[in-house]
Amino acid sequence: MSQYDKYKMGLDYRDGSDSDNDGLTDKEEIEKYKTDPLKESTAGDLYTDGYKVKKKMDLFSACEYTGKILFKKNRCREVKLEADEPSDLNAVIDDYTSRYSLECYGINKIYKGYWMYNYGGTVKIDLTSILKKNDIDYDDIKVWVIQGAFVVNGLSELEKCGYKRDGSVITLEYDFEKNNEYYIYLTENKKISIGGALSTTAETSGTGFIYGFPVIEQLFGKGMHVDYSKMETKKKSKSLAKHSVNYCNAYLGSKIKYSDKEKVKEKSKFSVNLKSKIFSLLLPVFEYNPREGENFFNYIFSYMPYSDSGYDIGAVPPYSNEREDDKVESSVEGFNIYGDELPFQNFESEIGEGGNCVGIAHLTSYLYNRKKFPSSGAYKCKVNGKKKKIKWNLKKDPENKTLMDAGLYDYKNSLFVDEHSGNGTNYLNRKLSKGEKQFKKMVGCYWTKGNKKINLNDYANTNGRRDNYTMIEKMVDYLDRGKIVDVYMLMKAGYGHAVNVYKYEYLDDNELTFYVYDSNLPQDKRPGFELNFSICALQVKKMEYPNGEEKFEYLYYPLKGRDNIKYMASSNQGLMSTNAIVILDENWNVVR
C-alpha cells in the first residue's frame, strides 16, 4: 500500500504506523489480521485488537470485559466517566483550575477547571463540593469547553456546554472525541466578551530606574536598587519589575531577585522619571551605557534608566501559579538575552530574501556552545536566481571580531540593520560598511546551508499526528549540559522559521515552557507589538497514549492578537492542519 493510499484512508502514512493505537501496525491489521486499522477494537468491546492477538482471543467477536473498570488516570474524583471503547480506560483527567485565566473572555471567576484527553465518552460531574465550597447554587454556574492542548487567550474558542442535571450530578451535552484534548471549565454565570483581548499593539509603557554601587552589590549582596513605575494592574507591575531586574542583573553583574522588597520598589511613574532626570542632570559621568560598556566611574557608582515602551510589559504567562525567577527548574545559566542575542532584528538580503533566521540561529548556537565562530568561509548560494560561490571574512572589520569570542554584548547596535533596512525590505549593499557586508554574506551562507540540510516537509505531521516525546527529553538533556539548540518550525503562514531555545521550566510533570530567542523579536521585544507572555515561549505538553507511546503537543504563539495568528507554530490540528518541528544542535545534527 502506498503512502498516498494510506493518506486517503485516513491512516498515518509513515512506515510502521499504528493509526488507532491498538498495538498492531496498520500493515498487520490490513494484510494479516483483516481488522479495522482505525478502530481499537474491531469487535466493539473493551479489548484492543493488539490485546486479543496476544491472548489469542477472537478478533471479531465482542467479549464481556471481565476486569474491574477503573480510570487510573482520572485524578478528579468528582468527574465520573463511562467506558465505551478500550481507550476510554486510559482517559486522563487533571485539575487545571488554577492554570489559566479566562479574564480576556470577560470571565473572572473559575470554580473548577479540568483538562481531558484519551476519552470520547460521557462526562458527568458531581457538583456537591464545588457548590458548597463556593457557597453558590446551580444557577450560578456556566460550563464551557475549549478544544486543544493549550488555552490561547483571545484565540481559543470558548464553547458554551449544555448539561442535564440529576440531583447533584450534571451530565455534559457535548460530543467529545478521543483523539482531541479538551479543557472543561465551570465558571461564574456570565456572558463572554473578547473585545479587549484582540489588541495587536502595546497601549501602555513602563519605566524602571536602576542605581547603586555595583562592586558592593557583587561583594556583599547590597548596594543596588531598582525602582519601577506602578502600572494599571498588578500583573503588569510585576512584569515590569521582572524586566527591570533582569536588565540590571544582565549589565551590572548583580543577582537581585525581583521579589526582594528592600531592593526592588514600586513608585509612581512621575517619581521614577523625575529621579532619572535628576541623576542625568547632576551625575552624567556615572550613567552606564550598555552599548559603550563600563567606564571608570561605573565601578564606583552606576545608574541607568530602563524603558519597556513599544512592546508588551504586562503579558505574563496565563498561569496563576507562576514560579519566581529562583524557582525555574533548569536552564542554560550563562545565556543572557542582552548579551547573547543580536540587538537588532532579523533582516532580508540578496541571499536570504525572506529573512536570515536560519543563519542567525546557527550563529547564536555555534558561538554560544563553542565559544568561538569561524572567521571566514565560503558556500555556494543562490543570488538573483543564479548559483554563486559566496566568500566571507569577518576579520575585515574590528567590530566583527567579537564573533571570535563568546557573547554579543558589544556587537554593533540597532543601526546595523535599521539604518539600512526596514522590516520586510531588502538589506541593500550600497550603504553598508565593508564589515557589515561580510556579516551579511556570512549569515546568508549559513541560511542557505541550513535550508539545504533541513527540509521541513520531510518532518511534517498531518491529521493531528504528533512527534515522539523523546525529542523533548533529548532537548532538555542538551540544555542541562549547558548548551542551546536550534529549533525549526513550520509557521501557520506557510513558511519555515528558525529560533534558539536556551532555557526551560516545568509547570508540572507533563508540561514545560521553553524560553526562545527569536531573531524577529530580539531581547523579547518588537516596537509596536505585544507579546503573549513576558518572554518568547514555546509551550510543550506530554501526551500518554493507550499503546504506551508518549508524544507531545506544542504551541509557539509569541505575538498577541488575531492579526498575528499567522506568526504561530502548533501541533493543534484545529490551528494548523500540517505541522513540523525539528530540533538541532549547533552542527545541524537532528535531535530525535
Secondary structure, DSSP 8 states (H G I E B T S, - for coil): --HHHHHHHT---STT--TT-SSS-HHIIIIII---TT-S-TTSSSS-HHHHHHHT--TTS-----S----TTB--TTEEE--SSGGGGG-EEEE-TTT---GGGT---EEEEEEEES--S-EEEE-HHHHHHHT--GGGEEEEEEESSS--TTTS--EE-EEEEETTEEEEE----TTS-EEEEEEES-----GGG---S-----EEEEEE-HHHHHHHS-SEEEEEE--SSHHHHHHHHHHHHHHHHHHH-----TT-TTTEEEE-HHHHHHHHHHHHHH-GGGB-BTTTB--HHHHH-EEEEEE-TTB-SS---S-SS---GGG-SEE-TT--TTTSS-SS-----SSSTT--HHHHHHHHHHHHHHS---SEEEEEEEETTEEEEEEEEGGGSGGGGGGGSS--TTS--THHHHTT--TTS---STT--HHHHHHHHHHHHHHHHHHHH--GGGG-EETT---BTHHHHHHHHHHHTT--EEEEEE-TTS-EEEEEEEEEEEEETTEEEEEEE-TTSGGG--TTB-BSSSS-EEEEEEEE-TTS-EEEEEEE--B-SGGGTTS-EE--TTT-SEE-EEEE-TT--B--
